[in-house]
Amino acid sequence: MKIFRNLLLVFCSVLFMAGCDKTVLDYGDVQKLTPETPIIKINYASPYRDDRFVIIKFNGKRVTSKIQNRTPFPGGGFNTRGDVRADYLTVDPGNVKLTIAIPFKVDTGLDSLELFSTTMNIEKGKKYVVHIADTALSTKTVLTEENFLKPDSGYATYRFINLMPNVPAIDLYYGQSATVHTADRLVAGNIGYLQISNYITLNRQAARTWKIRPAGAALTTATVLASYTSANTLLNQRTYTVYAHGYAGMATATERPYVSFFHIR
């Protein structure tokens, strides 16, 4: 009987070990990040009327799923498509060719039509966002270097970029109300197309409304290009990019102006 119990114990141990083996996950080849590894986020803000899906490639290698206008990738943002994560892609240092293409209707991983390409100069150890604005032959890109330092508790930090092709310069306001404009506070003024502001650190306040107006415009409802209210744009010790995009004067959901946010960290 003792021998039988010992054999049973050994048998159960073997089954347990076999069961443990099945829970081991194979993640394939894992590349650890080092301080020298550059990382990048793509801010795709090309307002095609047909709201087409595109894919983006670096040096001929696809780095995105199918995405549409108003999509920071990876990670999404607020008043954007996608979820909300401060995620980045790794990228090789040196000259990197960025390509925007339309995939086939049944996505085979191949390009149906190339829309745009450009070359980015990526340096070791740096953190970037590549902003993509406008459409077709007018497509433009801006590569911004990012800072991961966080503000003190009780504050949030922002930079504002103008990606609206038909608005030469924009003012960004931070107001107490969506309808009362006399208390709107100018936080970034006269930001030209494809230009980005200096860093702005704000004391976090509840129920604030962000508004964009043409630079120098009066503080009235009629001058507001777009507005957005969300407590998520005021999270403690977060760093955001705020961006104006779309076309002034357009009313369709695919082309109208927006003011949107995504996390830098």
TITOR-302613 format. One record per residue (C-alpha): x negated, z, y negated. Coordinates in steps of 0.001 Angstrom, whole numbers, plus 500000, padded with zeros to 6 digits. Layout:
BEGIN
XZY...
# end
This chain:
BEGIN
500000500000500000497125500797497644495598497381498361498972495741497643499256497573494305495729496498493341496484492875494262499708493023492239497826494426489229495234491634489424498000489019489762499856490364486707496616490437484700495956486782485535499488485842484456499025487764481191495742486020480429497280482643481231500143483406478873497702484363476118495844481066476536499019479147475711499291480812472296495908479500471123496451476922468362494143473955467923493763473158464234491353470303464884488221469940462791488330472618460087486210472169456983485559475381455071485608475224451292482418476141449476481802476783445770480513473193445630483762471646446933485795469987444149489583470285444339492335468292442632496090468217442025498028465007441262500672465127438512502702461974439142504897461261436093505650457521436221509341457083435294510281453830437037513971453056436586514466452523440336512855455916441082510680454299443708508688456120446360504923455708446173501867456944448007498474457775446503495066457155448035491543458317447271488827455825448234491305453982450436492443457098452291496050458214451876496294461753450465500039462152449768503333461851451530505878459518449899506506460943446429508583460051443357508386460568439617508285464218438449506184465339441403503058467477441055501313467089444432500642469207446307502751472132445199505616470922443029506658472978440022509551473931437729511913471236436432510097468939438854510504467714442379508835469543445239508515473240445934506366475656443926502826476325445112499458476357443353497977474105446030495210471524445722493591468698447653489900468568448412488137465503447067484653464072447448482327464351444445481214461164442735483199458080441809486606458230443494488991455272443459492607456353442943495229453877444145499013454026443694500958451864446132504467451315447450504715451898451217506785449724453515510464450694453803509669451931457294506552453898456446503828452616458742501017454119456692500206450701455220500740449450451662503533447057450795502401446611447168499566448079445102500811449185441676497706450589440023494129451679440622491425453400438614488172455289439173487700459017438570484345460737438097484478463960440156481787466636439847480808469222442441482487472616442264485072471681439639488857471953439645490965469074438344494422467718437690494860463955437457497917463168435331499606459787435839501915458450433104503945455319432273504585452396434637503395448989435844500610447450433701500932450300431190500093453023433742497543455511432422495662458451433936494087461547432402491711463786434351491720467392433105489320470101434233491051473404435004490108477061434635491227479607437253490686482706435089493873484749434917495287486479431827495800490225431475498836491872433015501954491224430949500806487769429862500872484166431050498601481285430029499522477653429385498190474257428387500479471481427174499970467749427768501936464845426279502756462195428896505538460469426901504412456887426181506765456258423252506197459541421396502824459412419593502631463204419154504749466170420272505319469784419207505998472409421893508267475307420929509113478620422578512515479848421389514937482707421838517950480443422352518810476952423551521166476451420597519745478577417754516581476949416442515584478978413385513526481372415518511751478661417528508040479415417666505533476566417563502977477166420327501287473733420509501499471282417626500805467582417141499649466900420710498993463162420954499883460910423858497584461650426818496111464631424948496115468242426161496266471401424060493935474358424032494868477351426192497871479354424955498381482970426081501858484419425561503374487844425994506012487464428705509569487619427377512877487215429202515413484454428479513206482162426435513793478410426034511033475794425887511663472773423650509767469619422782510184467687419530508366464783417865505474466234415865506612467510412476510336467155413220512816469598411696514065472567413722517482471152414588519374470315417758519127466590417022515328466587417122515000468225420556513688465681423058514113468029426029514421471735426763514105474044429744514858477696430437513597479589433487512168483047434064509814481359436536507862479891433617506919483434432557505512484965435724502923487683435290499256486626435073500006483016435978498394479932434506500598476880433962500396473310432803503388472337430650504007468615430347506341466342428416507244463145430259509789460343430386510856458100427511512436459194424240515816457530423753516541457034427457519466458825429112519166458026432828517921460824435076514942458711436140513719457843432627514950460502430194512603463079428635511731466284430478509594469311429792508223470576433101505787473133434492503467473620437432501093476368438502497376475986438013496833479346439721
# end
